[in-house]
Amino acid sequence: MIMTKKIFFSLSLFILLISTAAFAQTPPQMSVAFVNTTELLEALPEKAQATQQLLTLSENYKNELELMQNEYNKKYSDYITYQSSLAENIKLRRMQELTELENRMQQFMELAQEDIEHQEKALLEPLRQKISDAVRAVGIERNYTVIYDLANPGIAFVSPSAVDANPYVKQKLGIR
């Protein structure tokens, strides 16, 4: 009877060791998901507000540029109309005014474009960060290993428990 217990105990221990070793060699379950950050951004109510602010800003710049264009057109028209009756010094001064107006309009358009781009970044960057934070939270909550972004050819989330294979690849390539 003691011999049977020893055999049973040994057999149980052997099975336990084999199952533990087999379980330890089983790779962790990978779970892959995807998002479309462009679609998510468009769905945010704050995006509509930001777009409206940008449209208003753009319209204000357009109106100001129209005023400048009207001033230029009037001065140009006056110059063409009275060109033959003007003294040479006055012609030169008016041509200089027209050139200065052209330069001011060009600078204004460049500054307006820069400001619109800056405002767009300032308004949309917090929304993009909000989406990124939400993707990260969902990745952790749902235990995803990786979340791909369909709108951007990249990975939006990588699990903190994911294995960094760079050292292995470097070793394979002979890089230190």
SULRAQUI-V776414 format. One record per residue. N is the residue number from 0. PHI is phi in whole degrees, -180 to 180 (* if undefined). OMEGA is omega in radians with two decimals (* if undefined). BURIAL is # if it has 24 or more other C-alpha atoms within 12 Angstrom, else .. Layout:
N_PHI_OMEGA_BURIAL / N_PHI_OMEGA_BURIAL
This chain:
0_*_3.11_. / 1_-64_3.13_. / 2_-64_3.12_. / 3_-65_3.11_. / 4_-65_3.14_. / 5_-65_3.13_. / 6_-65_3.13_. / 7_-63_3.13_. / 8_-64_3.14_. / 9_-63_3.13_. / 10_-64_3.12_. / 11_-64_3.13_. / 12_-63_3.13_. / 13_-63_3.13_. / 14_-64_3.12_. / 15_-63_3.13_. / 16_-65_3.14_. / 17_-66_-3.13_. / 18_-68_3.10_. / 19_-66_3.12_. / 20_-64_3.13_. / 21_-66_3.13_. / 22_-67_-3.13_. / 23_-67_-3.13_. / 24_-87_3.11_. / 25_-72_-3.13_. / 26_-67_3.12_. / 27_-64_-3.13_. / 28_-68_3.09_. / 29_-95_3.12_. / 30_-131_-3.09_. / 31_-112_3.11_. / 32_-138_3.07_# / 33_-143_3.04_# / 34_-136_3.01_# / 35_-127_-3.03_# / 36_-67_3.09_# / 37_-65_3.10_. / 38_-63_3.12_. / 39_-64_3.13_# / 40_-62_3.14_# / 41_-65_-3.11_. / 42_-81_-3.14_. / 43_-71_3.10_. / 44_-62_3.14_. / 45_-65_3.14_. / 46_-66_3.12_# / 47_-63_3.10_. / 48_-64_3.13_. / 49_-64_3.13_# / 50_-63_3.13_. / 51_-65_3.10_. / 52_-63_3.14_. / 53_-68_3.10_# / 54_-64_3.10_. / 55_-63_3.11_. / 56_-61_3.13_. / 57_-62_3.12_# / 58_-65_3.10_. / 59_-62_3.11_. / 60_-64_3.13_# / 61_-63_3.13_. / 62_-63_3.13_. / 63_-65_3.11_. / 64_-65_3.09_# / 65_-62_3.09_. / 66_-61_3.12_. / 67_-64_3.14_# / 68_-64_3.11_# / 69_-63_3.11_. / 70_-62_3.13_. / 71_-62_-3.12_# / 72_-61_3.13_. / 73_-64_3.14_. / 74_-65_3.13_# / 75_-67_3.12_. / 76_-61_3.10_. / 77_-61_-3.14_. / 78_-61_-3.13_# / 79_-64_-3.10_. / 80_-65_-3.01_. / 81_-104_-3.06_. / 82_-55_-3.06_. / 83_-70_-3.09_. / 84_-97_-3.09_. / 85_-93_3.05_. / 86_-70_-3.07_. / 87_-58_3.13_. / 88_-63_3.13_. / 89_-69_3.09_. / 90_-58_-3.13_. / 91_-61_3.13_. / 92_-63_-3.14_. / 93_-70_3.07_# / 94_-65_3.10_. / 95_-65_3.09_. / 96_-61_3.13_. / 97_-63_3.11_# / 98_-64_3.11_. / 99_-63_3.10_. / 100_-63_3.09_# / 101_-59_3.13_. / 102_-63_3.11_. / 103_-63_3.13_. / 104_-65_3.12_# / 105_-63_3.11_. / 106_-62_3.14_. / 107_-61_-3.14_# / 108_-64_3.12_# / 109_-65_3.12_. / 110_-65_3.12_. / 111_-62_3.13_# / 112_-62_3.12_. / 113_-62_-3.13_. / 114_-66_3.12_. / 115_-63_3.11_# / 116_-63_3.12_. / 117_-64_3.13_. / 118_-65_3.12_. / 119_-61_3.12_# / 120_-63_-3.13_. / 121_-63_-3.11_. / 122_-81_-3.03_# / 123_-93_-3.11_# / 124_-60_3.08_. / 125_-61_3.12_. / 126_-70_3.09_# / 127_-64_3.12_# / 128_-67_3.10_. / 129_-61_3.11_. / 130_-65_3.14_# / 131_-60_3.11_# / 132_-63_3.13_. / 133_-67_3.11_. / 134_-63_3.12_# / 135_-61_-3.13_# / 136_-62_3.12_. / 137_-64_3.12_. / 138_-60_3.13_# / 139_-73_-3.12_. / 140_-61_-3.07_. / 141_-90_3.10_. / 142_61_3.05_# / 143_-77_3.06_# / 144_-81_-3.10_# / 145_-142_2.98_# / 146_-125_3.11_# / 147_-90_3.09_# / 148_-106_-3.12_# / 149_-70_-3.13_. / 150_-81_-3.06_. / 151_-140_-3.06_. / 152_-69_-3.13_. / 153_-162_-3.13_. / 154_-103_-3.11_# / 155_-88_-3.09_# / 156_-154_3.00_# / 157_-130_-3.12_# / 158_-58_3.06_# / 159_-61_3.14_. / 160_-90_3.13_. / 161_-67_-3.10_. / 162_-87_3.06_. / 163_-84_-3.09_. / 164_-90_-3.14_. / 165_-54_-3.14_. / 166_-59_-3.14_. / 167_-68_3.13_. / 168_-68_3.10_. / 169_-60_3.13_. / 170_-62_3.14_. / 171_-64_3.14_. / 172_-85_-3.12_. / 173_80_3.14_. / 174_-95_3.13_. / 175_-105_*_.
